Amino acid sequence: MQTRSIGSLTVSTVGLGCNNFGWHIDEATSQTVVDAALDAGITHFDTAELYGEGASEAFLGRALGSRRDEVVIATKFGYRSGDGPTGKGAPDAVRAACEGSLRRLGTDRIDLYYLHRPDPATPIADTLGALADLVTEGKVREVGCSGFSADQLREAEAAATGVRFVAVQNEYSLLHREPEDGMLDACHEADVAFVPYFPLKSGLLTGKYRKGDAPPEGSRLGGAEGSRFQSMGDALLTPANLDTVERLIAFSEACGHTILDLAFAYLLAHEPVASVIAGATKPSQIGGNVAAAAWTLSPDDLAEVDAVLAATA
């Protein structure tokens, strides 16, 4: 497994997203997923206080057990509603959230601590000041932000007097290229790592959803009528998206790879990207994600992919 840097941290180029823990899979299954990730060489584990209403952090901490020091744990605060009138990024709220995450994770420090969403009620300098205190105390090693725009990142960079954001985590995939419209440049300018999530666009970029075929039974985007997964499938399984998928499959196969390989390789070909966060609900999904990171796209490959995406935009 290749590694890259996020601030002072060294992480595997594929990270395990633990957003399914406590929501879609139980603790026993979460344990098998974590074990498979560790065995595959994944050293970057991403969770949040929000996921599973705290259960994700607890499951992850117990699953890592004595191997905790072998990995980088990233978690997030400041997404949950009802945090009170002071705002989710206010110093007292930041400290309380950190103490809660440390307790659930069963660890004495958080390696990478993200502000999950911007807090318009709190000046970013105040949030950074609170995070700086946690770094000084040894409870946090590095800090990042999620859901920020390029302008918000620049504002945070200008406000930082000590501790600064070293990572941005936003959605990015072959079918969601918004970060290419300024955020990747902003990260490059500020020497900030970019960490994509939803690289497979809810499974659409795995190759199991094909034009002209019904979604596989039991698949996420083939959800039961009236379910939230049905509405997700209706939004994603559009003729335009499926046309794009078919073109990407054809390109990948011509190169001797799969569209899943391409989904990871494309993101890792963009310099600010440090580690791609991918969730898993079963151990068997880990191997494919890890193998995908081994494909390095050439400049000609990237140009051809860009042409495919432009043709179906």
C-alpha positions in Angstrom: 0.0 0.0 0.0 1.4 3.4 -1.0 1.4 6.3 1.5 1.1 10.0 1.3 1.2 12.9 3.9 -1.5 14.9 5.6 0.5 17.5 7.6 2.8 15.5 9.9 0.8 12.3 9.4 1.5 9.4 7.0 -1.6 7.7 5.6 -2.4 4.9 3.2 -3.7 6.2 -0.1 -6.9 4.3 0.5 -8.7 5.0 3.8 -11.6 3.2 5.4 -14.7 5.3 5.9 -16.6 4.1 9.0 -19.9 5.9 8.2 -21.7 2.6 8.0 -20.7 1.4 11.5 -23.7 1.6 13.8 -26.1 2.6 11.1 -26.0 -0.1 8.4 -23.8 -2.8 10.0 -23.5 -4.0 13.6 -20.4 -4.2 15.8 -19.5 -7.7 14.9 -19.5 -7.0 11.1 -17.7 -3.7 11.7 -15.0 -5.7 13.5 -14.5 -8.0 10.4 -14.3 -4.9 8.1 -11.7 -3.3 10.3 -9.7 -6.5 10.5 -9.8 -6.8 6.7 -8.6 -3.2 6.3 -5.7 -3.7 8.7 -4.7 -6.9 6.9 -4.8 -5.1 3.6 -2.4 -2.4 4.8 -5.0 0.4 5.3 -3.7 2.8 8.0 -6.2 5.6 7.7 -9.6 5.2 9.4 -12.2 7.9 9.1 -15.2 8.4 11.3 -17.3 11.2 13.0 -19.3 11.8 16.1 -22.3 11.9 13.8 -22.0 8.4 12.4 -24.2 5.9 14.2 -24.9 8.7 16.7 -21.5 7.9 18.2 -21.6 4.2 17.7 -19.2 4.3 14.8 -16.4 5.8 17.0 -17.0 3.3 19.7 -17.1 0.3 17.3 -13.9 1.6 15.6 -12.0 2.1 18.9 -12.9 -1.4 20.1 -12.1 -3.0 16.7 -8.6 -1.5 16.6 -7.8 -2.5 20.1 -4.1 -3.0 20.7 -3.4 -2.0 17.1 -4.5 1.6 17.6 -0.9 2.9 17.5 -0.5 1.4 14.0 -3.1 3.7 12.4 -4.3 7.3 11.9 -7.7 7.9 13.3 -9.6 10.8 11.8 -12.9 11.9 13.3 -15.2 15.0 13.0 -17.2 17.3 15.1 -19.7 20.0 14.5 -22.4 18.5 12.2 -24.9 17.4 14.7 -27.9 19.7 15.2 -29.0 21.0 18.6 -25.6 22.0 19.8 -26.9 25.1 21.4 -26.9 28.8 20.6 -23.1 29.3 20.9 -22.6 27.4 17.6 -20.9 24.1 16.8 -17.5 25.7 16.3 -17.5 27.7 19.5 -14.6 26.9 21.9 -16.7 25.2 24.6 -18.5 23.1 22.0 -15.2 22.1 20.4 -13.7 20.9 23.7 -16.9 19.0 24.7 -17.0 17.3 21.3 -13.4 16.3 21.5 -13.7 14.8 25.0 -16.7 12.8 23.8 -14.9 11.4 20.8 -11.8 10.5 22.9 -14.0 8.6 25.3 -15.9 6.7 22.6 -12.8 5.9 20.7 -11.0 4.8 23.8 -7.9 6.7 22.9 -5.8 9.5 24.4 -5.5 11.5 21.2 -7.2 12.1 17.8 -4.7 12.1 15.0 -6.8 14.2 12.6 -9.8 16.2 13.8 -12.1 17.8 11.3 -14.7 20.6 11.7 -17.4 18.7 9.9 -19.2 21.7 8.4 -18.6 25.5 8.6 -20.2 27.3 11.5 -21.4 30.7 10.5 -22.2 31.6 14.1 -18.6 31.4 15.2 -15.5 33.2 13.8 -13.2 30.6 12.3 -10.3 32.2 14.3 -12.2 31.2 17.5 -12.6 27.6 16.3 -9.0 27.4 15.3 -7.9 28.8 18.7 -9.9 26.1 20.5 -8.3 23.4 18.3 -4.9 24.9 19.0 -5.5 24.4 22.7 -6.3 20.7 22.1 -3.2 20.3 20.0 -1.1 21.9 22.8 -2.6 19.5 25.3 -1.8 16.5 23.1 -5.4 15.5 22.6 -5.3 16.3 18.8 -2.4 16.0 16.4 -3.6 17.7 13.2 -6.8 19.5 12.2 -8.9 19.7 9.1 -12.2 20.9 7.7 -15.0 19.3 5.7 -17.7 20.8 3.5 -15.8 24.0 3.1 -15.6 26.0 -0.1 -12.3 27.3 -1.6 -13.1 30.8 -0.3 -13.8 29.4 3.2 -10.5 27.5 3.2 -8.7 30.7 2.2 -10.5 32.6 5.0 -9.4 30.0 7.5 -5.8 30.0 6.2 -5.7 33.8 6.7 -7.1 33.6 10.2 -4.7 30.9 11.4 -2.0 32.2 13.7 -0.7 28.8 14.9 -2.6 25.7 14.2 -4.0 25.5 10.7 -6.1 23.2 8.6 -3.9 20.6 6.9 -6.7 18.7 5.2 -10.0 19.3 3.4 -12.5 16.4 3.1 -15.2 17.0 0.5 -17.1 14.8 -1.9 -15.2 14.0 -5.1 -15.6 11.4 -7.8 -15.7 10.9 -11.5 -19.3 11.9 -11.4 -18.9 14.8 -8.9 -15.9 16.9 -10.0 -16.8 20.1 -8.2 -13.4 20.2 -6.3 -11.8 20.7 -9.7 -13.5 24.1 -9.9 -11.2 25.9 -7.5 -10.8 23.7 -4.4 -7.9 21.6 -5.6 -6.1 24.8 -6.6 -6.8 26.3 -3.2 -5.4 23.2 -1.5 -2.3 23.3 -3.7 -1.7 27.0 -3.0 -2.0 26.5 0.8 -0.2 23.1 0.9 -3.3 21.4 2.2 -4.1 17.8 1.5 -7.4 16.9 -0.1 -9.3 13.8 1.1 -12.2 12.7 -1.1 -15.2 10.9 0.2 -18.0 9.1 -1.8 -15.4 8.1 -4.5 -17.8 5.5 -5.9 -20.9 7.7 -6.0 -22.9 5.3 -3.8 -21.8 2.3 -5.8 -22.6 3.8 -9.3 -18.9 3.6 -10.2 -18.4 -0.1 -9.2 -19.8 -1.4 -12.5 -22.7 -3.2 -11.1 -25.2 -0.7 -12.4 -25.4 -1.0 -16.2 -27.4 0.8 -18.9 -30.5 -1.2 -19.8 -30.3 -3.5 -16.8 -32.4 -3.4 -13.6 -30.4 -2.6 -10.5 -29.2 -5.8 -8.8 -31.6 -7.1 -6.2 -30.6 -5.9 -2.7 -28.3 -3.2 -4.0 -28.2 0.2 -2.5 -29.5 2.0 -5.6 -32.1 -0.6 -6.2 -33.9 0.1 -2.9 -37.5 -0.8 -2.2 -40.2 1.5 -3.5 -40.8 4.4 -1.2 -37.4 4.0 0.6 -34.8 6.7 0.8 -32.6 4.4 -1.3 -35.2 4.4 -4.0 -35.1 8.1 -4.2 -31.2 8.0 -4.2 -31.4 5.5 -7.1 -33.8 7.7 -9.0 -31.5 10.6 -8.6 -28.3 8.8 -9.7 -29.4 6.2 -12.2 -30.2 8.7 -14.9 -29.6 8.1 -18.6 -26.8 10.7 -18.6 -25.0 9.0 -15.7 -25.4 5.5 -17.1 -24.1 6.7 -20.5 -21.0 8.1 -18.7 -20.6 4.9 -16.7 -20.7 2.8 -19.9 -18.0 5.0 -21.5 -15.8 4.8 -18.4 -16.2 1.0 -18.3 -15.1 0.8 -22.0 -12.0 2.9 -21.3 -11.1 0.9 -18.2 -11.5 -2.4 -19.9 -9.4 -1.2 -22.8 -6.6 -0.5 -20.3 -7.0 -3.9 -18.6 -8.7 -2.5 -15.5 -12.2 -2.0 -14.0 -14.2 1.1 -13.5 -13.7 0.7 -9.8 -9.9 0.8 -10.4 -10.5 4.0 -12.5 -12.6 5.6 -9.8 -9.7 5.5 -7.3 -6.8 6.0 -9.8 -8.4 9.2 -11.2 -8.7 10.8 -7.8 -5.2 9.8 -6.8 -3.8 11.3 -10.0 -4.6 14.8 -8.8 -1.7 16.0 -6.7 -3.5 17.5 -3.6 -5.3 14.2 -3.0 -3.6 12.3 -0.1 -6.0 9.5 0.7 -9.4 8.4 -0.8 -12.0 7.5 1.8 -14.2 4.6 0.9 -16.8 2.9 3.1 -17.4 -0.8 3.3 -20.2 -3.0 4.7 -18.4 -6.3 4.2 -14.7 -7.4 4.3 -14.8 -8.6 0.6 -15.1 -5.0 -0.5 -11.7 -4.0 1.0 -9.5 -5.9 -1.4 -10.9 -4.3 -4.5 -10.5 -0.8 -3.1 -6.9 -1.4 -2.1 -6.0 -3.0 -5.5 -7.5 -0.1 -7.3 -5.0 2.3 -5.8 -2.1 0.5 -7.6 -3.1 1.9 -11.0 -1.2 5.1 -11.9 -2.8 7.0 -14.8 -0.6 8.6 -17.4 -1.2 12.2 -18.6 -2.6 10.6 -21.8 -5.0 8.5 -19.7 -6.2 11.5 -17.8 -6.8 13.4 -21.0 -8.8 10.6 -22.4 -10.9 10.3 -19.2 -11.5 14.1 -19.3 -12.7 13.7 -22.9 -15.1 10.9 -21.9 -16.5 13.0 -19.1 -16.8 16.1 -21.3 -18.6 14.1 -24.0 -21.4 13.2 -21.6 -21.5 16.3 -19.5 
